[in-house]
Amino acid sequence: MTYRVVQWSTGNVGRRTLRSIIARPELELVGVWVSSAAKEGKDAGELAGLDIDTGVTATTDAAALLALKPDCIVHTAMADDRLAEAVEDLKTFLRAGINVVSSSPVFLQFPYGTLPDEAIAPITEAAEAGGASLWVNGIDPGWANDWLPLLLSSGSERIDAIVCSEIMDYSTYDNPKVLFDIMGFGRDLEDLPLLLQPGILTLAWGSVIRQLAAALDIQLDSVTQHFERLPAPEPIQVGAHTIAEGTAAALRFQVHGVRDGREILTLEHVTRLHPDLAPDWPQPAGKGCYRVEIKGEPDYTLDLQLYSNGDHAEAGIVGTAARLVSAVPAVVQARNGLLTAMDLPLTTGRGLVS
């Protein structure tokens, strides 16, 4: 069976989902939405960075793409600074009867217990009205901290605690808005960016903790957050930006699931703009990794290293994109409504071996 797909946005993740859609024999690319007039009319192959002509050109006309009635929209438009607008976009797609796989807003990967019921209900109502499904995922939040730890947990005799970590050097991450506006690198340490405002970490990554708890049948007492920032000891060059001495250059945050006073589930990010920063913080395997640690019987430590042309940051983007595209058939075939990782069967890189 062939599934007709529209790609929604062509930024860092979107250009990689385009490549994945084009690569998969069971998917047919029928449209591409872009927000920029400069990209309108360009072939999808060019926007994906491929030396091919697909015959599918990008448009800013959203209504025309919805009128195509694709089986699925691959939605990768950035939502970190436009959460309400992104949710409205998703509801529009669902009401039109179009299934959606999306990289954001990340809290929708498992909103139960994180969002109030009245915030979830309009999304599920839109899905039911249109007879469609929505699945939000990626690599983090995503398969590095849902399927990966859950797979390891099946080999446990006893589980005392689980820690899922992203340990990365972000100096090659090509997203200035995220790095400097949302994460606050290059700011005074007293100047809290969006990510570190009260409740934001538990909103974004609390969904990871809640999903693990649900899958493992754990009743949590609370979900808490903690963060530390360290300054640059000297100026650091990150792309075209200079991180001034004394401003934020390393960030470590943790979101904990707590039961009976114990932190039994933890999501942790350790982010540096230079590998020499914060030497006492957890160190990655290789240049950057996703790590799953299970304390119990037995103890497990799994380090997932990833590289795309030698760069770990780009590899994380590729992993997010490919995960979404791999799931398109399963999401189209799934029940109507808001789906989580636990609702889908095993999805693989079927058809990708050259």
Secondary structure, DSSP 8 states (H G I E B T S, - for coil): --EEEEEE--SHHHHHHHHHHHH-TTEEEEEEE-S-TTTTT-BHHHHTT-S---S-BEES-HHHHHHT--SEEEE----TT-HHHHHHHHHHHHHTT-EEEES-SGGGGS-BTTB-HHHHHHHHHHHHHHT-EEEE--BTTBTTTTHHHHHHHTT-SEEEEEEEEEEEE-TT---HIIIIIIS-TTS-TTS--GGGSTTHHHHHTHHHHHHHHHHTT---SEEEEEEEEEE-SS-EEETTEEE-TTSEEEEEEEEEEEETTEEEEEEEEEEESSTTS-TTS---STTEEEEEEEEEES-EEEEEE--BTTBHHHHHHHHHHHHHHHTHHHHHHS-SEEE-GGGS-----TT---
